[in-house]
Amino acid sequence: QVQLVESGGGLVQPGGSLRLSCAASGSIYRIYDMGWYRQAPGKQRDLVATITSADSTNYADSVKGRFTISRDNAKNTVYLQMNNLAPDDTAVYYCNAEIRDSYAYRARDYWGQGTQVTVSS
């Protein structure tokens, strides 16, 4: 059983910063791409940033220059450093990872439970 557990969300004022973490645990054979998505009320879930196992990154245009995704392969953890936050960044943030577990022949997508980020004065 593989799990993704997120942490680090909360309430922050505009212009502030937050750092999200997502740790994968369980019977993991290998982790491939990891990423963050977000879903605001009444809207679809959108990509925020992704990072490959070779540390190649991709960002949504709306967060470029403000957010940074990184990973620690030794800890099976992906991070999202969010700076200069704005009210439009308010959403539930979900961690995603492509993982092959110890009992499978193929990798599959896993999702975290989500963590709320609220940007408000």
N, C-alpha and C positions, 0 to 999 in steps of 0.2 A: 504494500500500500504506500503510495507516494502522496505527500501533502505539501502544499505551499502555504506558508503562514506569513502574512504581512504585518507590519507595524510602522508607527511613525506618523500616522495621520493626526489631524487635530484642527483647531481654530487658530488662524493667524491673520494679522492685519495686512492690508495691501502694502506691497513692497517688502514683506517679510520672506522668510525662508523656512523650508521644512525638508527633512530627509526621510524618505520612505525606504524600508528594508523588506525583503522577501526571502525567506529561507526555505529551501526544499529539503525534505527529510523522507526517510523510508528506504525501501529497497531499490536504490538508484544504481543503475549500471552506467549511464552516461547522460549528461545534460547538453543539449544543443543550444538553439536560440532561446533567449530570455527577453522579456519585455514588460512594459507597463501600458495599460489601457485605462481609459476613464469614461464614466457615464454620468452625465448631468441629468437632473430630473426631466422626464419627458423627452429625452434625446437618446440616440443610439450610442452604443459603446464604440469609442474611437481610439485609434492607436495614438500613443503618446511618444514612445521611444522603444527601440529594440536594440539588442546587442547579440552578436554571434559568439560562438565559442572562441573565435579568433579576435574578439574585441572590436569587430567592425560595428559601427553604430549608425542608427537611422532615427531621425526625429520628425515629428509633425512640424509643419511650418510655424504653427502658433507658439511653439515652445523653444524653437531654435534660439540659442544664445542665452536662454534663461535656465533650462533644465539640462542636467547631465546624468546619463545612465552609466553605470559601471557594474562590475561583477567581481566576486572573489570565488574562484573555482574551488579553492581549498575548503571554503565554508558553504559551498552550494548556495550562494546568496547573491541576489541582484539588488542594486540600490538605485534610487532616483533622488538626486539632489535638485531641489526646486528653489530657485532664487527669484527675486523680484515678482512675487506672486500677485496676481490680480483677481478681482471677483469672478471673472470668467473662468478661472482655473478651478472653481468650486465644483466638486464632483466626487463620486466614489471611484477610487483608484484600484484597479485590479492588476495583480501580477499574473503573468503567463509564462509558461516554460514548456519547451518541447523536450520530453524526457523518455528515455528508454529504461524501463525498470528491469530488475534482475531476472524476471520470469518471462519477459516478452521478446519477440524477435524484431519488433518495430517500435519506434518512438511514437508517442502520442502527446496531444496538448493537455496540459493541466492548468487549472485556474485557482487563484487564491480566493478567499472569502470576501475580499474588498476592504478598503479602509477609507473612511470619510475624510476629505480635505475641504475645509470651509475657509474662504478668504473674505473677511468682512471687518469693517471698522466698528 
